[in-house]
Amino acid sequence: MTPTSSQQTYTDLLIQYQPKPIKTEQEYNRALTAVEGMMSGELTEAETALFELLVLLIENYEERHYSMGEPKPVATLESLMHEFDV
């Protein structure tokens, strides 16, 4: 996604990006690239709405394809103990 102009409306941004559920790795990478590009500056209200939508789509894809499950308390404690040399 190319940097957006502050005059673009939410509809303009939707037409430009055409967000939809992410089904492939290529679509996932495209959405990540768009979100990363939007993180580098001030966003308009319309850009913020698109950003939030893209983040939801990315999170949904990651949950389905890269789910790590719920952490177990013992594993969390062991990780913290290792991190702090306890």
TORPA-4810 file (N, C-alpha, C, O; in nm, 3 decimals):
<nodes>
NODE_1_0.086_-0.117_0.000_0.000_0.000_0.000_0.089_0.122_0.000_0.188_0.127_0.073_M
NODE_2_0.057_0.218_-0.079_0.136_0.339_-0.087_0.094_0.434_0.023_-0.019_0.426_0.071_T
NODE_3_0.184_0.524_0.064_0.145_0.621_0.166_0.020_0.696_0.124_0.000_0.725_0.007_P
NODE_4_-0.063_0.726_0.222_-0.191_0.788_0.191_-0.187_0.938_0.213_-0.108_0.989_0.293_T
NODE_5_-0.272_1.005_0.143_-0.286_1.149_0.156_-0.389_1.179_0.265_-0.485_1.104_0.282_S
NODE_6_-0.368_1.287_0.338_-0.460_1.320_0.446_-0.598_1.360_0.394_-0.691_1.371_0.472_S
NODE_7_-0.613_1.382_0.263_-0.743_1.416_0.207_-0.826_1.295_0.169_-0.944_1.310_0.136_Q
NODE_8_-0.770_1.175_0.174_-0.844_1.056_0.135_-0.948_1.020_0.240_-0.923_1.027_0.361_Q
NODE_9_-1.064_0.982_0.191_-1.170_0.939_0.282_-1.153_0.790_0.309_-1.073_0.722_0.244_T
NODE_10_-1.228_0.741_0.406_-1.225_0.598_0.437_-1.265_0.517_0.314_-1.207_0.412_0.287_Y
NODE_11_-1.364_0.564_0.242_-1.407_0.495_0.120_-1.294_0.489_0.018_-1.273_0.386_-0.045_T
NODE_12_-1.222_0.600_0.002_-1.108_0.602_-0.090_-1.005_0.498_-0.050_-0.950_0.426_-0.134_D
NODE_13_-0.978_0.490_0.080_-0.879_0.394_0.129_-0.927_0.250_0.109_-0.847_0.163_0.075_L
NODE_14_-1.055_0.226_0.130_-1.109_0.092_0.109_-1.098_0.052_-0.038_-1.067_-0.063_-0.070_L
NODE_15_-1.123_0.146_-0.125_-1.112_0.119_-0.269_-0.966_0.091_-0.305_-0.936_0.001_-0.383_I
NODE_16_-0.875_0.169_-0.247_-0.733_0.154_-0.277_-0.680_0.019_-0.225_-0.609_-0.050_-0.297_Q
NODE_17_-0.715_-0.018_-0.103_-0.661_-0.141_-0.047_-0.750_-0.263_-0.071_-0.699_-0.373_-0.092_Y
NODE_18_-0.881_-0.245_-0.069_-0.979_-0.352_-0.086_-0.957_-0.465_0.016_-0.932_-0.579_-0.023_Q
NODE_19_-0.967_-0.433_0.146_-0.943_-0.535_0.248_-1.048_-0.646_0.244_-1.164_-0.623_0.212_P
NODE_20_-1.003_-0.766_0.275_-1.089_-0.884_0.279_-1.021_-0.984_0.370_-0.905_-0.967_0.406_K
NODE_21_-1.093_-1.090_0.410_-1.028_-1.191_0.493_-0.901_-1.242_0.426_-0.898_-1.267_0.306_P
NODE_22_-0.796_-1.257_0.506_-0.666_-1.301_0.455_-0.666_-1.453_0.449_-0.692_-1.521_0.548_I
NODE_23_-0.636_-1.505_0.330_-0.639_-1.651_0.312_-0.505_-1.709_0.269_-0.483_-1.829_0.283_K
NODE_24_-0.416_-1.626_0.217_-0.287_-1.678_0.170_-0.173_-1.603_0.238_-0.192_-1.495_0.293_T
NODE_25_-0.055_-1.663_0.232_0.065_-1.601_0.288_0.096_-1.470_0.214_0.143_-1.374_0.275_E
NODE_26_0.070_-1.466_0.085_0.094_-1.345_0.007_0.002_-1.231_0.055_0.047_-1.118_0.072_Q
NODE_27_-0.125_-1.261_0.076_-0.218_-1.160_0.126_-0.178_-1.115_0.267_-0.188_-0.997_0.301_E
NODE_28_-0.133_-1.210_0.347_-0.086_-1.180_0.483_0.032_-1.083_0.478_0.034_-0.983_0.550_Y
NODE_29_0.130_-1.112_0.394_0.248_-1.025_0.382_0.210_-0.888_0.329_0.268_-0.787_0.371_N
NODE_30_0.116_-0.882_0.238_0.070_-0.754_0.184_0.005_-0.669_0.295_0.030_-0.549_0.305_R
NODE_31_-0.077_-0.734_0.377_-0.142_-0.662_0.487_-0.039_-0.616_0.590_-0.049_-0.504_0.640_A
NODE_32_0.059_-0.701_0.621_0.165_-0.661_0.714_0.242_-0.540_0.663_0.271_-0.448_0.738_L
NODE_33_0.274_-0.542_0.535_0.346_-0.431_0.474_0.265_-0.301_0.484_0.320_-0.195_0.514_T
NODE_34_0.136_-0.311_0.459_0.049_-0.193_0.468_0.046_-0.138_0.610_0.058_-0.018_0.631_A
NODE_35_0.031_-0.227_0.708_0.024_-0.184_0.848_0.157_-0.124_0.892_0.159_-0.020_0.958_V
NODE_36_0.267_-0.188_0.855_0.398_-0.136_0.891_0.420_0.004_0.833_0.476_0.091_0.899_E
NODE_37_0.375_0.024_0.710_0.388_0.156_0.648_0.306_0.262_0.718_0.343_0.379_0.721_G
NODE_38_0.193_0.221_0.775_0.106_0.316_0.843_0.156_0.350_0.984_0.114_0.450_1.042_M
NODE_39_0.245_0.268_1.037_0.294_0.288_1.174_0.399_0.399_1.183_0.437_0.438_1.293_M
NODE_40_0.445_0.448_1.071_0.556_0.543_1.073_0.516_0.689_1.083_0.602_0.777_1.078_S
NODE_41_0.387_0.718_1.095_0.349_0.858_1.103_0.212_0.879_1.163_0.145_0.785_1.205_G
NODE_42_0.172_1.004_1.167_0.039_1.041_1.216_-0.066_0.991_1.117_-0.050_1.006_0.996_E
NODE_43_-0.171_0.933_1.169_-0.278_0.883_1.083_-0.401_0.972_1.094_-0.433_1.025_1.201_L
NODE_44_-0.468_0.987_0.982_-0.596_1.057_0.984_-0.699_0.963_1.046_-0.670_0.847_1.072_T
NODE_45_-0.818_1.013_1.068_-0.925_0.929_1.122_-0.956_0.813_1.027_-0.976_0.700_1.071_E
NODE_46_-0.958_0.841_0.897_-0.985_0.736_0.798_-0.873_0.633_0.796_-0.899_0.513_0.788_A
NODE_47_-0.749_0.678_0.802_-0.635_0.587_0.803_-0.634_0.501_0.929_-0.601_0.383_0.924_E
NODE_48_-0.672_0.560_1.041_-0.680_0.485_1.167_-0.784_0.375_1.157_-0.760_0.264_1.203_T
NODE_49_-0.897_0.404_1.097_-1.003_0.303_1.080_-0.953_0.189_0.991_-0.977_0.072_1.022_A
NODE_50_-0.885_0.221_0.883_-0.830_0.117_0.795_-0.722_0.038_0.868_-0.717_-0.085_0.858_L
NODE_51_-0.637_0.107_0.941_-0.530_0.042_1.018_-0.590_-0.061_1.114_-0.544_-0.174_1.121_F
NODE_52_-0.693_-0.020_1.188_-0.756_-0.110_1.285_-0.819_-0.230_1.216_-0.812_-0.342_1.267_E
NODE_53_-0.880_-0.209_1.101_-0.939_-0.319_1.025_-0.830_-0.417_0.979_-0.847_-0.538_0.993_L
NODE_54_-0.722_-0.365_0.926_-0.613_-0.451_0.880_-0.553_-0.531_0.995_-0.520_-0.648_0.979_L
NODE_55_-0.537_-0.467_1.110_-0.483_-0.537_1.227_-0.575_-0.653_1.267_-0.527_-0.761_1.300_V
NODE_56_-0.705_-0.631_1.264_-0.799_-0.739_1.296_-0.787_-0.854_1.196_-0.790_-0.971_1.235_L
NODE_57_-0.775_-0.821_1.069_-0.760_-0.925_0.967_-0.630_-1.002_0.986_-0.627_-1.125_0.971_L
NODE_58_-0.523_-0.932_1.019_-0.393_-0.996_1.044_-0.402_-1.086_1.166_-0.355_-1.200_1.163_I
NODE_59_-0.460_-1.036_1.273_-0.473_-1.116_1.396_-0.554_-1.242_1.370_-0.521_-1.349_1.420_E
NODE_60_-0.661_-1.230_1.291_-0.743_-1.345_1.259_-0.662_-1.449_1.183_-0.670_-1.568_1.214_N
NODE_61_-0.586_-1.406_1.085_-0.503_-1.497_1.006_-0.399_-1.564_1.095_-0.379_-1.686_1.087_Y
NODE_62_-0.333_-1.487_1.180_-0.230_-1.541_1.267_-0.288_-1.642_1.366_-0.224_-1.743_1.395_E
NODE_63_-0.406_-1.616_1.416_-0.470_-1.709_1.509_-0.496_-1.843_1.441_-0.480_-1.948_1.503_E
NODE_64_-0.535_-1.840_1.316_-0.565_-1.963_1.244_-0.439_-2.036_1.198_-0.438_-2.159_1.193_R
NODE_65_-0.333_-1.962_1.164_-0.215_-2.026_1.105_-0.093_-2.034_1.197_-0.005_-2.118_1.175_H
NODE_66_-0.087_-1.950_1.297_0.030_-1.948_1.385_-0.010_-1.955_1.531_0.061_-1.903_1.618_Y
NODE_67_-0.121_-2.018_1.559_-0.172_-2.023_1.696_-0.070_-2.090_1.787_-0.019_-2.198_1.757_S
NODE_68_-0.043_-2.025_1.898_0.051_-2.079_1.995_-0.022_-2.141_2.113_0.042_-2.200_2.201_M
NODE_69_-0.152_-2.129_2.117_-0.228_-2.184_2.229_-0.210_-2.099_2.353_-0.136_-2.000_2.354_G
NODE_70_-0.279_-2.139_2.457_-0.270_-2.066_2.583_-0.143_-2.107_2.657_-0.111_-2.226_2.664_E
NODE_71_-0.071_-2.010_2.713_0.049_-2.046_2.789_0.011_-2.116_2.919_-0.090_-2.083_2.982_P
NODE_72_0.092_-2.211_2.957_0.071_-2.281_3.083_0.147_-2.206_3.192_0.259_-2.161_3.168_K
NODE_73_0.088_-2.191_3.311_0.154_-2.116_3.419_0.295_-2.165_3.449_0.384_-2.084_3.474_P
NODE_74_0.316_-2.295_3.449_0.449_-2.349_3.479_0.549_-2.307_3.372_0.661_-2.269_3.404_V
NODE_75_0.509_-2.313_3.246_0.599_-2.273_3.137_0.632_-2.125_3.146_0.745_-2.084_3.120_A
NODE_76_0.533_-2.045_3.182_0.556_-1.901_3.197_0.654_-1.875_3.310_0.747_-1.795_3.294_T
NODE_77_0.636_-1.941_3.422_0.725_-1.925_3.537_0.866_-1.970_3.501_0.963_-1.901_3.533_L
NODE_78_0.880_-2.084_3.434_1.012_-2.132_3.393_1.080_-2.034_3.299_1.201_-2.011_3.310_E
NODE_79_1.003_-1.976_3.207_1.060_-1.879_3.114_1.110_-1.755_3.188_1.219_-1.705_3.159_S
NODE_80_1.031_-1.706_3.282_1.073_-1.589_3.360_1.195_-1.619_3.446_1.286_-1.537_3.457_L
NODE_81_1.197_-1.737_3.506_1.311_-1.775_3.589_1.438_-1.783_3.504_1.545_-1.739_3.547_M
NODE_82_1.425_-1.838_3.385_1.540_-1.847_3.295_1.586_-1.708_3.253_1.705_-1.678_3.250_H
NODE_83_1.490_-1.623_3.220_1.523_-1.487_3.174_1.597_-1.407_3.280_1.686_-1.328_3.247_E
NODE_84_1.561_-1.426_3.406_1.620_-1.347_3.514_1.725_-1.427_3.595_1.764_-1.388_3.705_F
NODE_85_1.768_-1.538_3.537_1.871_-1.623_3.601_1.838_-1.656_3.746_1.922_-1.641_3.835_D
NODE_86_1.715_-1.699_3.769_1.673_-1.738_3.904_1.675_-1.888_3.914_1.643_-1.943_4.019_V
</nodes>
